[in-house]
């Protein structure tokens, strides 16, 4: 094992011409599952950028409209003369069942989409210079590192799971938080209503798609502790988004204080934004180099960028 750590993001798969864009997932849903397509449209607010739909798919899972979900599934009329408080228990059970059904459908569709991506279609001219004896920290779900580069699985940390796992082990999600209603109002009266517990259960989809970064870091504590001798971190194809930046902070904390960071960018405007994000986690400018993944292709004259 050498002293390099490669951090692999979705841009790595895109470099290899794999269509792992969330736009591709959106098209997959619209063609394969009308019910789920309608559910996404009704209950989430997915942002578009540069005419690319679902640009921030994971972050926007935090926009789940749990209030609308509750209203659309609440069939109880408390003014009905036959109303009984015990009916609320049936409502709560139904809300949980419906939320679990939809969540399972969401996760299965994501898994099925990933499984449909042909990783064996990668062309040889896309190959970049990777050391199989290095450590790899991958945010991707595909097995490009193993299948195309013959990187041993034991050298790879798939922090959010990959297609070797079961569908329920794939981690996707947001890091948004909901404003909580205090138990008491300013007069000291209870804010609870007859539907308070049911409304709380309507948030299950929001809660279950929360990405528990701090917990995952703690679970993989031993892995991070084993990074103490890393002298070079190479970031390939990661957008350095706010959800994942805690992993980068942890890696910075665990690796050598003089470790060099080599960070890839795709478009010119990303050069400074990516560099600034690395600076913001405490890395001195002198330790940062910016590259393009194409510079690392074996057929590139700049192939000696990472010496």
ABEGO torsion letter per residue (X at the ends): XBABBBBBBAAAAAAAGBBABAAAAAAAAAAABAAAAAAAAAABBBBBBGGBBGAAAAAAAAABBAAAAAAAABABBAABAABBAAAAAAAAAAAAAAAAAAAAAAAAAAAAAAAABBAAABBAAABBBBBAABBBBBABABAAAAAAAGBBAAABBBAAEBAABBAAABBBEBABBBBBBBABBAAGBBABBAAAAAAAAAAAAAAAABBBAAAAAAAAAAAAAAAAABABBBBBGBAGBAAAAAAAAAAAAABBAABBBBBBBABAAAAAAAAAAAAAAGBBAAABBBBBAAAABAABAAAAABX
